[in-house]
């Protein structure tokens, strides 16, 4: 039973399988490291800008 579930069967393609091209190391780093950091910085910047404008409106400045 253990032999039937071995990862070697993952190498056999099913009908209709069409995997795309792999990612290079630079593309992988950009997608999984740089993009989340940029998204975090953009969201942080938007929150800071809206927070400052809200604070200025409350104090009358």
Backbone torsions as a table, in degrees:
resi	resn	phi	psi	omega
1	UNK	NA	-39.3	179.7
2	UNK	-64.9	-35.3	179.0
3	UNK	-64.9	-33.5	-178.0
4	UNK	-70.4	-23.3	-178.5
5	UNK	-102.0	18.3	-177.9
6	UNK	-70.4	153.0	-178.8
7	UNK	-65.9	-11.7	179.6
8	UNK	-61.8	-26.9	179.1
9	UNK	-72.3	-15.4	177.8
10	UNK	-70.4	-16.9	-179.3
11	UNK	-78.5	-19.3	179.4
12	UNK	-80.3	129.3	-179.2
13	UNK	-84.3	142.4	173.9
14	UNK	-85.3	162.1	174.8
15	UNK	-63.3	131.9	179.0
16	UNK	92.0	-7.1	176.8
17	UNK	-66.3	132.1	177.0
18	UNK	-145.9	75.3	-178.8
19	UNK	-67.9	143.8	179.7
20	UNK	-79.8	-180.0	178.1
21	UNK	-68.2	150.4	179.6
22	UNK	-73.7	165.8	178.0
23	UNK	-92.5	144.5	174.0
24	UNK	-78.2	172.0	-179.7
25	UNK	-63.4	-39.6	-179.6
26	UNK	-67.2	-42.5	178.0
27	UNK	-63.7	-39.2	179.2
28	UNK	-64.3	-45.7	178.1
29	UNK	-62.9	-41.4	179.0
30	UNK	-63.1	-41.2	-176.8
31	UNK	-74.2	-41.1	-172.6
32	UNK	-103.6	-8.0	179.2
33	UNK	-120.9	-57.4	-173.7
34	UNK	-70.3	-45.7	-177.3
35	UNK	-60.6	-45.0	176.9
36	UNK	-64.7	-35.6	178.6
37	UNK	-66.3	-43.0	178.1
38	UNK	-63.3	-43.7	178.6
39	UNK	-61.1	-42.3	178.4
40	UNK	-61.6	-44.0	-178.9
41	UNK	-66.8	-38.5	178.1
42	UNK	-64.9	-45.4	179.8
43	UNK	-64.1	-42.4	178.3
44	UNK	-61.7	-43.5	178.9
45	UNK	-62.5	-42.0	178.6
46	UNK	-64.2	-39.9	178.9
47	UNK	-65.8	-41.7	-179.8
48	UNK	-65.2	-41.7	-179.7
49	UNK	-65.2	-45.2	-179.8
50	UNK	-69.3	-31.3	178.4
51	UNK	-68.9	-40.4	179.5
52	UNK	-67.2	-41.8	-178.9
53	UNK	-68.3	-34.8	178.1
54	UNK	-68.3	-40.4	179.7
55	UNK	-65.6	-41.8	179.8
56	UNK	-66.4	-36.1	179.8
57	UNK	-68.9	-35.0	-179.2
58	UNK	-73.6	-35.0	-178.3
59	UNK	-86.5	-10.3	178.6
60	UNK	86.2	14.9	-179.5
61	UNK	-101.5	NA	NA
